[in-house]
Amino acid sequence: MAQLMMKRAAGNQFTRVAGYATVPILLGPLLGPVIAGVILRHASWRWLFLVNLPIGVLALVLSVLFLPDDREVRQPRELDWLGLALLSPGLGLILFGAERIRQHEGIVAMVVGVVLLACFVRVEVRKAERALIDLG
């Protein structure tokens, strides 16, 4: 969901914005223990839970200010239940079969998974605009 919001807000600059978005992910494990250590040294452990409040408020304010209103842009459509029913078990069976490829059940699962994915591709090509995944 976060990547979808970033893509809508950043447009063609998504790659650059996604790079900037990784900075907090990389700094969190480095700065988190340091900040927690400072808080624990000078205050009660209960203050650890209050650290996220100003960050959450800041995120909420920035999202209201900078994220575009896309209610009119959305074009809701029906879920492709047949595509979902073919894709999910197909992928699951291929993964299961790959894990147990040396056993008979693994080979059967692989074959059934490939057949389900082939059926999925055939169904999705026919559905074109209403497909679960745009294969074009």
The first five atom37 places (N, CA, C, CB, O) and aatype in JSON, in Angstrom:
{
  "aatype": [12, 0, 5, 10, 12, 12, 11, 1, 0, 0, 7, 2, 5, 13, 16, 1, 19, 0, 7, 18, 0, 16, 19, 14, 9, 10, 10, 7, 14, 10, 10, 7, 14, 19, 9, 0, 7, 19, 9, 10, 1, 8, 0, 15, 17, 1, 17, 10, 13, 10, 19, 2, 10, 14, 9, 7, 19, 10, 0, 10, 19, 10, 15, 19, 10, 13, 10, 14, 3, 3, 1, 6, 19, 1, 5, 14, 1, 6, 10, 3, 17, 10, 7, 10, 0, 10, 10, 15, 14, 7, 10, 7, 10, 9, 10, 13, 7, 0, 6, 1, 9, 1, 5, 8, 6, 7, 9, 19, 0, 12, 19, 19, 7, 19, 19, 10, 10, 0, 4, 13, 19, 1, 19, 6, 19, 1, 11, 0, 6, 1, 0, 10, 9, 3, 10, 7],
  "atom_mask": [
    [1, 1, 1, 1, 1],
    [1, 1, 1, 1, 1],
    [1, 1, 1, 1, 1],
    [1, 1, 1, 1, 1],
    [1, 1, 1, 1, 1],
    [1, 1, 1, 1, 1],
    [1, 1, 1, 1, 1],
    [1, 1, 1, 1, 1],
    [1, 1, 1, 1, 1],
    [1, 1, 1, 1, 1],
    [1, 1, 1, 0, 1],
    [1, 1, 1, 1, 1],
    [1, 1, 1, 1, 1],
    [1, 1, 1, 1, 1],
    [1, 1, 1, 1, 1],
    [1, 1, 1, 1, 1],
    [1, 1, 1, 1, 1],
    [1, 1, 1, 1, 1],
    [1, 1, 1, 0, 1],
    [1, 1, 1, 1, 1],
    [1, 1, 1, 1, 1],
    [1, 1, 1, 1, 1],
    [1, 1, 1, 1, 1],
    [1, 1, 1, 1, 1],
    [1, 1, 1, 1, 1],
    [1, 1, 1, 1, 1],
    [1, 1, 1, 1, 1],
    [1, 1, 1, 0, 1],
    [1, 1, 1, 1, 1],
    [1, 1, 1, 1, 1],
    [1, 1, 1, 1, 1],
    [1, 1, 1, 0, 1],
    [1, 1, 1, 1, 1],
    [1, 1, 1, 1, 1],
    [1, 1, 1, 1, 1],
    [1, 1, 1, 1, 1],
    [1, 1, 1, 0, 1],
    [1, 1, 1, 1, 1],
    [1, 1, 1, 1, 1],
    [1, 1, 1, 1, 1],
    [1, 1, 1, 1, 1],
    [1, 1, 1, 1, 1],
    [1, 1, 1, 1, 1],
    [1, 1, 1, 1, 1],
    [1, 1, 1, 1, 1],
    [1, 1, 1, 1, 1],
    [1, 1, 1, 1, 1],
    [1, 1, 1, 1, 1],
    [1, 1, 1, 1, 1],
    [1, 1, 1, 1, 1],
    [1, 1, 1, 1, 1],
    [1, 1, 1, 1, 1],
    [1, 1, 1, 1, 1],
    [1, 1, 1, 1, 1],
    [1, 1, 1, 1, 1],
    [1, 1, 1, 0, 1],
    [1, 1, 1, 1, 1],
    [1, 1, 1, 1, 1],
    [1, 1, 1, 1, 1],
    [1, 1, 1, 1, 1],
    [1, 1, 1, 1, 1],
    [1, 1, 1, 1, 1],
    [1, 1, 1, 1, 1],
    [1, 1, 1, 1, 1],
    [1, 1, 1, 1, 1],
    [1, 1, 1, 1, 1],
    [1, 1, 1, 1, 1],
    [1, 1, 1, 1, 1],
    [1, 1, 1, 1, 1],
    [1, 1, 1, 1, 1],
    [1, 1, 1, 1, 1],
    [1, 1, 1, 1, 1],
    [1, 1, 1, 1, 1],
    [1, 1, 1, 1, 1],
    [1, 1, 1, 1, 1],
    [1, 1, 1, 1, 1],
    [1, 1, 1, 1, 1],
    [1, 1, 1, 1, 1],
    [1, 1, 1, 1, 1],
    [1, 1, 1, 1, 1],
    [1, 1, 1, 1, 1],
    [1, 1, 1, 1, 1],
    [1, 1, 1, 0, 1],
    [1, 1, 1, 1, 1],
    [1, 1, 1, 1, 1],
    [1, 1, 1, 1, 1],
    [1, 1, 1, 1, 1],
    [1, 1, 1, 1, 1],
    [1, 1, 1, 1, 1],
    [1, 1, 1, 0, 1],
    [1, 1, 1, 1, 1],
    [1, 1, 1, 0, 1],
    [1, 1, 1, 1, 1],
    [1, 1, 1, 1, 1],
    [1, 1, 1, 1, 1],
    [1, 1, 1, 1, 1],
    [1, 1, 1, 0, 1],
    [1, 1, 1, 1, 1],
    [1, 1, 1, 1, 1],
    [1, 1, 1, 1, 1],
    [1, 1, 1, 1, 1],
    [1, 1, 1, 1, 1],
    [1, 1, 1, 1, 1],
    [1, 1, 1, 1, 1],
    [1, 1, 1, 1, 1],
    [1, 1, 1, 0, 1],
    [1, 1, 1, 1, 1],
    [1, 1, 1, 1, 1],
    [1, 1, 1, 1, 1],
    [1, 1, 1, 1, 1],
    [1, 1, 1, 1, 1],
    [1, 1, 1, 1, 1],
    [1, 1, 1, 0, 1],
    [1, 1, 1, 1, 1],
    [1, 1, 1, 1, 1],
    [1, 1, 1, 1, 1],
    [1, 1, 1, 1, 1],
    [1, 1, 1, 1, 1],
    [1, 1, 1, 1, 1],
    [1, 1, 1, 1, 1],
    [1, 1, 1, 1, 1],
    [1, 1, 1, 1, 1],
    [1, 1, 1, 1, 1],
    [1, 1, 1, 1, 1],
    [1, 1, 1, 1, 1],
    [1, 1, 1, 1, 1],
    [1, 1, 1, 1, 1],
    [1, 1, 1, 1, 1],
    [1, 1, 1, 1, 1],
    [1, 1, 1, 1, 1],
    [1, 1, 1, 1, 1],
    [1, 1, 1, 1, 1],
    [1, 1, 1, 1, 1],
    [1, 1, 1, 1, 1],
    [1, 1, 1, 1, 1],
    [1, 1, 1, 0, 1]
  ],
  "atom_positions": [
    [[0.82, -1.18, 0.0], [0.0, 0.0, 0.0], [0.87, 1.25, 0.0], [-0.94, -0.01, 1.2], [0.56, 2.23, -0.67]],
    [[1.96, 1.2, 0.75], [2.84, 2.36, 0.81], [3.48, 2.62, -0.55], [3.93, 2.16, 1.87], [3.6, 3.77, -0.96]],
    [[3.87, 1.57, -1.25], [4.46, 1.75, -2.57], [3.44, 2.29, -3.57], [5.03, 0.44, -3.08], [3.78, 3.1, -4.43]],
    [[2.19, 1.85, -3.46], [1.14, 2.36, -4.33], [0.92, 3.85, -4.09], [-0.16, 1.58, -4.1], [0.78, 4.61, -5.05]],
    [[0.88, 4.26, -2.83], [0.71, 5.68, -2.53], [1.9, 6.49, -3.03], [0.52, 5.89, -1.02], [1.73, 7.59, -3.55]],
    [[3.11, 5.95, -2.85], [4.29, 6.66, -3.34], [4.27, 6.78, -4.86], [5.58, 5.94, -2.89], [4.63, 7.82, -5.4]],
    [[3.85, 5.74, -5.55], [3.81, 5.77, -7.01], [2.81, 6.8, -7.5], [3.45, 4.39, -7.57], [3.09, 7.54, -8.44]],
    [[1.65, 6.86, -6.87], [0.65, 7.85, -7.28], [1.12, 9.28, -7.01], [-0.67, 7.6, -6.56], [0.87, 10.18, -7.8]],
    [[1.8, 9.47, -5.91], [2.27, 10.81, -5.56], [3.5, 11.22, -6.35], [2.57, 10.9, -4.07], [3.65, 12.39, -6.72]],
    [[4.4, 10.27, -6.63], [5.68, 10.6, -7.26], [5.64, 10.54, -8.78], [6.74, 9.68, -6.75], [6.42, 11.21, -9.45]],
    [[4.73, 9.75, -9.33], [4.65, 9.64, -10.79], [5.93, 9.07, -11.37], [0.0, 0.0, 0.0], [6.36, 7.98, -10.98]],
    [[6.53, 9.8, -12.32], [7.73, 9.33, -13.0], [8.96, 9.34, -12.11], [7.99, 10.17, -14.22], [9.97, 8.72, -12.44]],
    [[8.91, 10.03, -10.99], [10.05, 10.12, -10.07], [10.0, 9.04, -8.99], [10.08, 11.5, -9.42], [10.66, 9.16, -7.96]],
    [[9.23, 7.97, -9.23], [9.02, 6.95, -8.21], [10.33, 6.29, -7.76], [8.08, 5.89, -8.72], [10.52, 6.05, -6.57]],
    [[11.22, 6.02, -8.7], [12.46, 5.34, -8.35], [13.28, 6.18, -7.36], [13.29, 5.06, -9.6], [13.82, 5.65, -6.39]],
    [[13.35, 7.47, -7.62], [14.1, 8.36, -6.73], [13.42, 8.42, -5.36], [14.2, 9.78, -7.34], [14.09, 8.34, -4.33]],
    [[12.11, 8.57, -5.35], [11.36, 8.65, -4.09], [11.47, 7.34, -3.32], [9.88, 9.0, -4.35], [11.61, 7.36, -2.1]],
    [[11.41, 6.21, -4.01], [11.54, 4.9, -3.34], [12.92, 4.77, -2.71], [11.3, 3.75, -4.35], [13.06, 4.16, -1.65]],
    [[13.93, 5.33, -3.35], [15.27, 5.32, -2.76], [15.32, 6.11, -1.46], [0.0, 0.0, 0.0], [15.93, 5.68, -0.48]],
    [[14.66, 7.27, -1.46], [14.61, 8.07, -0.23], [13.81, 7.36, 0.86], [13.98, 9.44, -0.52], [14.12, 7.49, 2.04]],
    [[12.8, 6.61, 0.46], [11.96, 5.92, 1.44], [12.7, 4.79, 2.14], [10.7, 5.37, 0.77], [12.29, 4.36, 3.22]],
    [[13.78, 4.31, 1.56], [14.53, 3.23, 2.2], [15.43, 3.74, 3.32], [15.37, 2.49, 1.18], [15.9, 2.95, 4.15]],
    [[15.67, 5.05, 3.37], [16.56, 5.62, 4.4], [16.04, 5.32, 5.81], [16.71, 7.14, 4.21], [16.81, 4.84, 6.64]],
    [[14.76, 5.6, 6.11], [14.28, 5.26, 7.47], [14.35, 3.77, 7.77], [12.86, 5.75, 7.66], [14.58, 3.37, 8.91]],
    [[14.15, 2.95, 6.75], [14.21, 1.5, 6.96], [15.62, 1.09, 7.33], [13.74, 0.75, 5.69], [15.82, 0.19, 8.15]],
    [[16.61, 1.74, 6.73], [18.0, 1.42, 7.04], [18.47, 2.04, 8.36], [18.9, 1.87, 5.92], [19.28, 1.44, 9.07]],
    [[17.96, 3.23, 8.68], [18.4, 3.91, 9.9], [17.69, 3.4, 11.15], [18.17, 5.38, 9.76], [18.23, 3.52, 12.25]],
    [[16.51, 2.83, 11.01], [15.75, 2.35, 12.16], [16.5, 1.38, 13.04], [0.0, 0.0, 0.0], [16.58, 1.6, 14.25]],
    [[17.06, 0.31, 12.47], [17.8, -0.64, 13.31], [19.08, -0.05, 13.91], [18.16, -1.85, 12.5], [19.58, -0.55, 14.92]],
    [[19.6, 1.01, 13.31], [20.8, 1.64, 13.86], [20.47, 2.62, 14.97], [21.57, 2.35, 12.76], [21.1, 2.61, 16.03]],
    [[19.49, 3.47, 14.73], [19.17, 4.52, 15.69], [18.19, 4.08, 16.77], [18.61, 5.71, 14.97], [18.19, 4.65, 17.87]],
    [[17.37, 3.08, 16.49], [16.37, 2.63, 17.45], [16.96, 2.23, 18.8], [0.0, 0.0, 0.0], [16.51, 2.73, 19.83]],
    [[17.94, 1.34, 18.82], [18.53, 0.95, 20.11], [19.23, 2.11, 20.82], [19.52, -0.17, 19.9], [19.21, 2.18, 22.04]],
    [[19.83, 3.01, 20.06], [20.5, 4.16, 20.68], [19.48, 5.07, 21.36], [21.3, 4.96, 19.62], [19.65, 5.48, 22.51]],
    [[18.41, 5.38, 20.63], [17.36, 6.24, 21.2], [16.71, 5.55, 22.39], [16.3, 6.59, 20.13], [16.44, 6.2, 23.41]],
    [[16.44, 4.26, 22.28], [15.84, 3.52, 23.39], [16.77, 3.53, 24.6], [15.53, 2.08, 22.98], [16.31, 3.66, 25.73]],
    [[18.07, 3.39, 24.37], [19.03, 3.43, 25.48], [19.04, 4.77, 26.19], [0.0, 0.0, 0.0], [19.1, 4.82, 27.41]],
    [[18.97, 5.85, 25.42], [18.92, 7.2, 26.02], [17.64, 7.37, 26.84], [18.99, 8.29, 24.92], [17.68, 7.89, 27.95]],
    [[16.53, 6.93, 26.28], [15.26, 7.05, 27.01], [15.28, 6.23, 28.29], [14.08, 6.61, 26.13], [14.87, 6.72, 29.34]],
    [[15.77, 5.0, 28.21], [15.8, 4.15, 29.39], [16.77, 4.67, 30.45], [16.19, 2.75, 29.0], [16.56, 4.47, 31.65]],
    [[17.82, 5.34, 30.01], [18.78, 5.87, 30.97], [18.23, 7.08, 31.73], [20.06, 6.26, 30.26], [18.52, 7.25, 32.92]],
    [[17.44, 7.9, 31.05], [16.98, 9.15, 31.63], [15.49, 9.18, 31.99], [17.27, 10.27, 30.69], [15.03, 10.14, 32.6]],
    [[14.75, 8.16, 31.64], [13.3, 8.15, 31.93], [12.84, 6.71, 32.17], [12.49, 8.79, 30.76], [13.64, 5.78, 32.16]],
    [[11.57, 6.56, 32.38], [10.97, 5.26, 32.63], [10.8, 4.49, 31.32], [9.61, 5.41, 33.35], [10.77, 5.1, 30.25]],
    [[10.7, 3.18, 31.39], [10.49, 2.35, 30.2], [9.17, 2.68, 29.52], [10.53, 0.88, 30.57], [9.01, 2.41, 28.33]],
    [[8.22, 3.26, 30.26], [6.92, 3.59, 29.68], [7.04, 4.65, 28.58], [5.97, 4.09, 30.77], [6.2, 4.72, 27.68]],
    [[8.09, 5.46, 28.66], [8.3, 6.49, 27.65], [8.67, 5.9, 26.29], [9.38, 7.45, 28.1], [8.54, 6.57, 25.27]],
    [[9.12, 4.66, 26.26], [9.43, 4.01, 24.98], [8.21, 3.93, 24.07], [9.99, 2.61, 25.22], [8.33, 4.03, 22.85]],
    [[7.04, 3.75, 24.69], [5.82, 3.63, 23.9], [5.33, 4.98, 23.39], [4.74, 2.96, 24.73], [4.54, 5.03, 22.45]],
    [[5.77, 6.06, 24.01], [5.32, 7.38, 23.6], [6.19, 8.0, 22.51], [5.3, 8.29, 24.79], [5.83, 9.04, 21.96]],
    [[7.31, 7.39, 22.19], [8.2, 7.92, 21.15], [7.49, 7.96, 19.8], [9.48, 7.06, 21.06], [7.71, 8.88, 19.01]],
    [[6.67, 6.98, 19.52], [6.03, 6.89, 18.2], [4.88, 7.88, 18.02], [5.52, 5.49, 17.99], [4.46, 8.11, 16.89]],
    [[4.37, 8.47, 19.09], [3.26, 9.41, 18.93], [3.62, 10.63, 18.09], [2.79, 9.86, 20.29], [2.88, 10.92, 17.15]],
    [[4.69, 11.36, 18.36], [4.99, 12.51, 17.5], [5.32, 12.1, 16.06], [6.15, 13.3, 18.08], [5.01, 12.83, 15.12]],
    [[5.94, 10.94, 15.9], [6.24, 10.46, 14.55], [4.95, 10.14, 13.79], [7.16, 9.21, 14.6], [4.82, 10.47, 12.61]],
    [[4.0, 9.52, 14.45], [2.71, 9.23, 13.83], [1.93, 10.48, 13.49], [0.0, 0.0, 0.0], [1.32, 10.56, 12.42]],
    [[1.94, 11.46, 14.38], [1.25, 12.73, 14.1], [1.91, 13.43, 12.91], [1.26, 13.66, 15.35], [1.22, 13.95, 12.03]],
    [[3.24, 13.45, 12.88], [3.96, 14.05, 11.75], [3.61, 13.35, 10.44], [5.48, 14.0, 12.0], [3.38, 14.01, 9.42]],
    [[3.57, 12.02, 10.45], [3.22, 11.27, 9.24], [1.81, 11.58, 8.79], [3.37, 9.77, 9.5], [1.56, 11.71, 7.59]],
    [[0.88, 11.7, 9.73], [-0.51, 12.02, 9.38], [-0.61, 13.41, 8.77], [-1.4, 11.93, 10.61], [-1.28, 13.59, 7.76]],
    [[0.06, 14.39, 9.37], [0.02, 15.76, 8.84], [0.66, 15.82, 7.45], [0.75, 16.73, 9.81], [0.1, 16.44, 6.55]],
    [[1.81, 15.18, 7.28], [2.48, 15.21, 5.98], [1.66, 14.49, 4.9], [3.86, 14.57, 6.09], [1.66, 14.9, 3.75]],
    [[0.98, 13.42, 5.27], [0.16, 12.71, 4.28], [-1.03, 13.56, 3.85], [-0.34, 11.38, 4.86], [-1.4, 13.55, 2.68]],
    [[-1.63, 14.3, 4.78], [-2.74, 15.19, 4.41], [-2.24, 16.31, 3.51], [-3.41, 15.77, 5.68], [-2.94, 16.7, 2.57]],
    [[-1.06, 16.82, 3.78], [-0.53, 17.94, 3.01], [-0.03, 17.53, 1.63], [0.57, 18.59, 3.77], [-0.22, 18.28, 0.66]],
    [[0.61, 16.37, 1.51], [1.33, 16.06, 0.28], [0.76, 14.94, -0.58], [2.7, 15.73, 0.61], [1.05, 14.9, -1.77]],
    [[-0.03, 14.05, -0.01], [-0.57, 12.97, -0.83], [-1.78, 13.47, -1.61], [-0.96, 11.75, 0.04], [-2.64, 14.14, -1.04]],
    [[-1.86, 13.15, -2.9], [-2.98, 13.65, -3.72], [-4.29, 12.95, -3.35], [-2.69, 13.45, -5.21], [-4.3, 11.81, -2.89]],
    [[-5.37, 13.68, -3.56], [-6.7, 13.12, -3.35], [-7.06, 12.33, -4.61], [-7.77, 14.23, -3.05], [-7.26, 12.93, -5.66]],
    [[-7.14, 11.02, -4.51], [-7.36, 10.2, -5.7], [-8.72, 9.51, -5.7], [-6.27, 9.15, -5.81], [-8.89, 8.47, -6.33]],
    [[-9.68, 10.08, -5.01], [-11.0, 9.45, -4.98], [-11.66, 9.44, -6.35], [-11.89, 10.16, -3.98], [-12.35, 8.48, -6.7]],
    [[-11.46, 10.5, -7.14], [-12.06, 10.56, -8.47], [-11.28, 9.73, -9.48], [-12.15, 12.0, -8.94], [-11.84, 9.28, -10.48]],
    [[-9.99, 9.53, -9.24], [-9.14, 8.8, -10.18], [-9.43, 7.3, -10.13], [-7.67, 9.07, -9.87], [-9.31, 6.61, -11.14]],
    [[-9.8, 6.81, -8.96], [-10.04, 5.37, -8.81], [-11.16, 4.91, -9.71], [-10.37, 5.03, -7.36], [-12.18, 5.59, -9.86]],
    [[-10.96, 3.76, -10.29], [-11.99, 3.15, -11.11], [-12.24, 1.75, -10.56], [-11.58, 3.1, -12.63], [-11.6, 0.78, -10.98]],
    [[-13.18, 1.64, -9.61], [-13.41, 0.33, -9.02], [-13.92, -0.66, -10.06], [-14.41, 0.43, -7.86], [-14.66, -0.3, -10.98]],
    [[-13.51, -1.9, -9.91], [-13.97, -2.95, -10.8], [-14.14, -4.23, -10.0], [-12.98, -3.16, -11.97], [-13.66, -4.36, -8.88]],
    [[-14.83, -5.16, -10.61], [-15.09, -6.43, -9.94], [-13.82, -7.26, -9.83], [-16.18, -7.23, -10.68], [-12.94, -7.2, -10.69]],
    [[-13.75, -8.03, -8.77], [-12.62, -8.95, -8.59], [-12.79, -10.13, -9.53], [-12.51, -9.43, -7.12], [-13.88, -10.69, -9.65]],
    [[-11.72, -10.5, -10.18], [-11.72, -11.65, -11.08], [-11.56, -12.91, -10.24], [-10.57, -11.53, -12.15], [-10.44, -13.36, -9.98]],
    [[-12.68, -13.47, -9.82], [-12.66, -14.62, -8.92], [-12.05, -15.85, -9.59], [-14.06, -14.93, -8.45], [-11.32, -16.61, -8.95]],
    [[-12.35, -16.05, -10.87], [-11.8, -17.22, -11.56], [-10.28, -17.11, -11.67], [-12.43, -17.36, -12.97], [-9.57, -18.09, -11.44]],
    [[-9.79, -15.93, -12.01], [-8.35, -15.73, -12.08], [-7.68, -15.95, -10.73], [0.0, 0.0, 0.0], [-6.62, -16.57, -10.65]],
    [[-8.32, -15.44, -9.68], [-7.78, -15.63, -8.33], [-7.79, -17.09, -7.93], [-8.59, -14.8, -7.32], [-6.86, -17.57, -7.29]],
    [[-8.86, -17.82, -8.3], [-8.97, -19.24, -7.96], [-7.96, -20.09, -8.73], [-10.39, -19.73, -8.25], [-7.61, -21.18, -8.28]],
    [[-7.49, -19.61, -9.87], [-6.48, -20.36, -10.62], [-5.06, -19.96, -10.21], [-6.67, -20.13, -12.12], [-4.19, -20.82, -10.11]],
    [[-4.84, -18.68, -9.97], [-3.49, -18.19, -9.68], [-2.99, -18.62, -8.3], [-3.46, -16.68, -9.79], [-1.88, -19.14, -8.18]],
    [[-3.79, -18.41, -7.28], [-3.33, -18.69, -5.91], [-2.94, -20.15, -5.69], [-4.41, -18.31, -4.92], [-1.82, -20.41, -5.24]],
    [[-3.81, -21.09, -5.99], [-3.39, -22.48, -5.78], [-2.3, -22.9, -6.75], [-4.59, -23.42, -5.91], [-1.47, -23.75, -6.42]],
    [[-2.28, -22.32, -7.95], [-1.22, -22.67, -8.9], [0.14, -22.3, -8.37], [0.0, 0.0, 0.0], [1.07, -23.12, -8.42]],
    [[0.28, -21.08, -7.86], [1.56, -20.66, -7.29], [1.91, -21.47, -6.04], [1.52, -19.17, -6.96], [3.06, -21.86, -5.83]],
    [[0.9, -21.71, -5.21], [1.14, -22.49, -3.99], [1.6, -23.91, -4.3], [0.0, 0.0, 0.0], [2.5, -24.42, -3.64]],
    [[0.98, -24.53, -5.29], [1.37, -25.9, -5.64], [2.76, -25.95, -6.26], [0.35, -26.51, -6.6], [3.5, -26.91, -6.04]],
    [[3.12, -24.94, -7.03], [4.47, -24.91, -7.6], [5.51, -24.77, -6.48], [4.62, -23.74, -8.61], [6.54, -25.44, -6.51]],
    [[5.24, -23.92, -5.51], [6.17, -23.78, -4.38], [6.25, -25.07, -3.57], [5.74, -22.61, -3.47], [7.34, -25.5, -3.17]],
    [[5.09, -25.67, -3.32], [5.06, -26.94, -2.58], [5.82, -28.02, -3.35], [3.61, -27.39, -2.32], [6.6, -28.78, -2.78]],
    [[5.58, -28.07, -4.66], [6.24, -29.07, -5.48], [7.74, -28.86, -5.55], [0.0, 0.0, 0.0], [8.51, -29.82, -5.57]],
    [[8.18, -27.59, -5.6], [9.61, -27.3, -5.64], [10.29, -27.74, -4.35], [9.84, -25.8, -5.89], [11.45, -28.16, -4.37]],
    [[9.58, -27.63, -3.25], [10.16, -28.04, -1.96], [10.29, -29.56, -1.87], [9.3, -27.52, -0.81], [11.22, -30.06, -1.25]],
    [[9.36, -30.27, -2.48], [9.35, -31.75, -2.39], [9.55, -32.38, -3.77], [8.02, -32.25, -1.77], [8.9, -33.37, -4.1]],
    [[10.41, -31.81, -4.57], [10.58, -32.24, -5.96], [11.1, -33.67, -6.08], [11.54, -31.3, -6.67], [10.85, -34.32, -7.1]],
    [[11.8, -34.18, -5.08], [12.35, -35.54, -5.16], [11.32, -36.61, -4.81], [13.53, -35.68, -4.24], [11.58, -37.8, -5.0]],
    [[10.17, -36.2, -4.32], [9.12, -37.15, -3.96], [8.04, -37.13, -5.03], [8.53, -36.81, -2.56], [7.93, -36.18, -5.8]],
    [[7.25, -38.17, -5.08], [6.18, -38.29, -6.07], [5.16, -37.15, -5.91], [5.47, -39.66, -5.95], [4.71, -36.56, -6.89]],
    [[4.81, -36.85, -4.67], [3.81, -35.79, -4.43], [4.3, -34.42, -4.9], [3.45, -35.72, -2.94], [3.5, -33.58, -5.3]],
    [[5.61, -34.2, -4.83], [6.16, -32.94, -5.3], [6.03, -32.78, -6.8], [0.0, 0.0, 0.0], [5.71, -31.69, -7.29]],
    [[6.28, -33.86, -7.53], [6.17, -33.81, -8.98], [4.72, -33.6, -9.4], [6.72, -35.11, -9.61], [4.43, -32.81, -10.3]],
    [[3.79, -34.31, -8.73], [2.36, -34.13, -9.02], [1.93, -32.7, -8.73], [1.51, -35.13, -8.2], [1.21, -32.09, -9.52]],
    [[2.36, -32.17, -7.6], [2.0, -30.79, -7.25], [2.55, -29.8, -8.27], [2.51, -30.44, -5.85], [1.86, -28.85, -8.65]],
    [[3.77, -30.02, -8.73], [4.38, -29.15, -9.74], [3.56, -29.18, -11.03], [5.83, -29.58, -10.02], [3.27, -28.13, -11.61]],
    [[3.22, -30.37, -11.48], [2.47, -30.51, -12.73], [1.1, -29.84, -12.61], [2.3, -32.01, -13.11], [0.7, -29.09, -13.5]],
    [[0.39, -30.09, -11.52], [-0.92, -29.48, -11.33], [-0.79, -27.95, -11.24], [-1.6, -30.03, -10.05], [-1.62, -27.23, -11.79]],
    [[0.24, -27.46, -10.56], [0.48, -26.03, -10.46], [0.74, -25.39, -11.81], [0.0, 0.0, 0.0], [0.21, -24.31, -12.1]],
    [[1.54, -26.03, -12.64], [1.82, -25.51, -13.98], [0.55, -25.51, -14.83], [2.92, -26.34, -14.67], [0.31, -24.55, -15.57]],
    [[-0.25, -26.56, -14.73], [-1.52, -26.61, -15.47], [-2.44, -25.48, -15.03], [-2.21, -27.98, -15.28], [-3.06, -24.82, -15.86]],
    [[-2.54, -25.25, -13.71], [-3.38, -24.15, -13.21], [-2.88, -22.8, -13.7], [-3.42, -24.17, -11.68], [-3.69, -21.94, -14.06]],
    [[-1.57, -22.59, -13.71], [-1.04, -21.33, -14.21], [-1.26, -21.16, -15.7], [0.44, -21.22, -13.91], [-1.51, -20.05, -16.17]],
    [[-1.17, -22.25, -16.45], [-1.46, -22.17, -17.88], [-2.93, -21.81, -18.11], [-1.12, -23.51, -18.58], [-3.24, -21.0, -18.98]],
    [[-3.82, -22.41, -17.33], [-5.24, -22.06, -17.42], [-5.45, -20.59, -17.02], [-6.09, -22.98, -16.51], [-6.25, -19.89, -17.64]],
    [[-4.75, -20.15, -16.01], [-4.84, -18.75, -15.58], [-4.46, -17.81, -16.72], [-3.93, -18.51, -14.36], [-5.17, -16.84, -16.98]],
    [[-3.34, -18.09, -17.38], [-2.89, -17.22, -18.48], [-3.92, -17.21, -19.59], [-1.52, -17.69, -19.02], [-4.22, -16.15, -20.15]],
    [[-4.46, -18.36, -19.93], [-5.47, -18.44, -21.0], [-6.72, -17.64, -20.65], [-5.85, -19.9, -21.27], [-7.24, -16.9, -21.49]],
    [[-7.2, -17.77, -19.4], [-8.39, -17.05, -18.96], [-8.13, -15.54, -18.94], [-8.83, -17.54, -17.57], [-8.98, -14.76, -19.36]],
    [[-6.96, -15.14, -18.44], [-6.66, -13.71, -18.31], [-6.48, -13.04, -19.67], [-5.4, -13.51, -17.47], [-6.86, -11.88, -19.84]],
    [[-5.92, -13.76, -20.63], [-5.78, -13.19, -21.98], [-7.15, -12.94, -22.59], [-4.95, -14.12, -22.88], [-7.35, -11.93, -23.27]],
    [[-8.09, -13.83, -22.35], [-9.45, -13.64, -22.88], [-10.17, -12.48, -22.2], [-10.26, -14.93, -22.69], [-10.96, -11.78, -22.85]],
    [[-9.92, -12.27, -20.91], [-10.63, -11.23, -20.17], [-10.1, -9.83, -20.45], [-10.56, -11.5, -18.69], [-10.83, -8.86, -20.26]],
    [[-8.88, -9.71, -20.9], [-8.24, -8.44, -21.27], [-8.38, -7.38, -20.18], [-8.83, -7.91, -22.57], [-7.62, -7.41, -19.21]],
    [[-9.31, -6.46, -20.31], [-9.46, -5.33, -19.39], [-9.97, -5.74, -18.01], [-10.4, -4.3, -19.98], [-9.69, -5.06, -17.02]],
    [[-10.7, -6.83, -17.93], [-11.28, -7.25, -16.65], [-10.42, -8.3, -15.94], [-12.69, -7.81, -16.88], [-10.87, -8.92, -14.97]],
    [[-9.21, -8.51, -16.41], [-8.32, -9.54, -15.86], [-7.83, -9.17, -14.48], [-7.14, -9.78, -16.78], [-7.77, -8.0, -14.12]],
    [[-7.49, -10.19, -13.7], [-6.93, -9.99, -12.37], [-5.58, -9.28, -12.47], [-6.78, -11.34, -11.64], [-5.3, -8.37, -11.69]],
    [[-4.76, -9.71, -13.42], [-3.46, -9.11, -13.67], [-3.38, -8.79, -15.15], [-2.29, -10.05, -13.23], [-3.69, -9.64, -15.99]],
    [[-2.97, -7.59, -15.48], [-2.82, -7.19, -16.87], [-1.58, -7.87, -17.43], [-2.72, -5.64, -17.01], [-0.45, -7.48, -17.12]],
    [[-1.77, -8.88, -18.26], [-0.64, -9.63, -18.79], [0.01, -8.92, -19.97], [-1.09, -11.02, -19.22], [1.07, -9.33, -20.44]],
    [[-0.62, -7.86, -20.45], [-0.04, -7.09, -21.56], [1.15, -6.33, -21.08], [0.0, 0.0, 0.0], [1.79, -5.62, -21.86]]
  ]
}
